[in-house]
Amino acid sequence: MNSIASWSGATVFAINLVFYPHAGQAEEFTGKEFAEWSETSQDSYIQTSVTMAGVIFSQTRPTIARCVNDWYYKDNSSDTRNSTIRSAISENATFHPSAVILAIIVKECGSIK
């Protein structure tokens, strides 16, 4: 199952880079540019980022992976989470959106060390 999740995550990541190639250029992509995207595109980016974090943590920190999964997906709360994450990215517009997402995951699920 882990290999299926890993391949699925890698596929989603690759597709994201095809549609949003600038997203891989951390030094140029910030919350300011993210805010210019449609809400649907923002939601897709957030969901992909959270899912990829979960996939990575499933291989390195299973407890955090479960926390991320429960926090984001439990009770179909991803719409609420996306709104909260969008607000945090907006408040930290000079940072890369993925860094903000990771900071929120650390806040919700604890240290990743």
For each residue, the residues with C-beta under 8 A, 3 or more apart:
1: 4 5
2: 5 6 58 59
3: 6 7
4: 1 7 8
5: 1 2 8 9 55 58
6: 2 3 9 10 55 59
7: 3 4 10 11
8: 4 5 11 12 55
9: 5 6 12 13 51 52 55 56
10: 6 7 13 14
11: 7 8 14 15
12: 8 9 15 16 48 51 52
13: 9 10 16 17 48 52
14: 10 11 17 18
15: 11 12 18 19
16: 12 13 19 20 23 44 45 48
17: 13 14 20 21 23 24
18: 14 15 21
19: 15 16
20: 16 17 23 41 45
21: 17 18 24 25
22: 25 28 29 33
23: 16 17 20 29 45
24: 17 21 29
25: 21 22 28 29
26: 29 96 98
27:
28: 22 25 33
29: 22 23 24 25 26 33 34 96 97
30: 33 34 93 94 95 96 97
31: 34 35 89 90 92 93 94 95 96 97 100
32: 35 36 93 94
33: 22 28 29 30 36 37
34: 29 30 31 37 42 45 89 97
35: 31 32 89 90 93
36: 32 33
37: 33 34 41 42 45
38: 41 42
39: 42 43 86
40: 43 44
41: 20 37 38 44 45
42: 34 37 38 39 45 46 82 86
43: 39 40 46 47 79 82
44: 16 40 41 47 48
45: 16 20 23 34 37 41 42 48 49 97
46: 42 43 49 50 81 82 85 86 97 101
47: 43 44 50 51 78 82
48: 12 13 16 44 45 51 52
49: 45 46 52 53 97 98 101
50: 46 47 53 54 68 72 81 101 105
51: 9 12 47 48 54 55
52: 9 12 13 48 49 55 56
53: 49 50 56 57 68 101 102 105
54: 50 51 57 58 65 68 69 72
55: 5 6 8 9 51 52 58 59 65
56: 9 52 53 59 60
57: 53 54 60 61 62 64 65 68 112
58: 2 5 54 55 62 65
59: 2 6 55 56
60: 56 57
61: 57 64 65 112
62: 57 58 65 66
63: 66 67
64: 57 61 67 68 105 109 110 112
65: 54 55 57 58 61 62 68 69
66: 62 63 69 70
67: 63 64 70 71 108 109 110
68: 50 53 54 57 64 65 71 72 105 108 109
69: 54 65 66 72 73 74
70: 66 67 73 74
71: 67 68 74 81 105 108 109
72: 50 54 68 69 77 78 81
73: 69 70 76 77 78
74: 69 70 71 77
75:
76: 73 79
77: 72 73 74 80 81
78: 47 72 73 81 82
79: 43 76 82 83
80: 77 83 84
81: 46 50 71 72 77 78 84 85
82: 42 43 46 47 78 79 85 86
83: 79 80 86 87
84: 80 81 87 88 104
85: 46 81 82 88 89 100 101 104
86: 39 42 46 82 83 89 90
87: 83 84 90 91
88: 84 85 91 92 100 103 104
89: 31 34 35 85 86 92 93 95 97 100 101
90: 31 35 86 87 93
91: 87 88
92: 31 88 89 95 100
93: 30 31 32 35 89 90
94: 30 31 32
95: 30 31 89 92 99 100
96: 26 29 30 31 99 100
97: 29 30 31 34 45 46 49 89 100 101
98: 26 49 101 102
99: 95 96 102 103
100: 31 85 88 89 92 95 96 97 103 104
101: 46 49 50 53 85 89 97 98 104 105
102: 53 98 99 105 106 112
103: 88 99 100 106 107
104: 84 85 88 100 101 107 108
105: 50 53 64 68 71 101 102 108 109 112
106: 102 103 109 110 111 112
107: 103 104
108: 67 68 71 104 105
109: 64 67 68 71 105 106
110: 64 67 106
111: 106
112: 57 61 64 102 105 106
113:
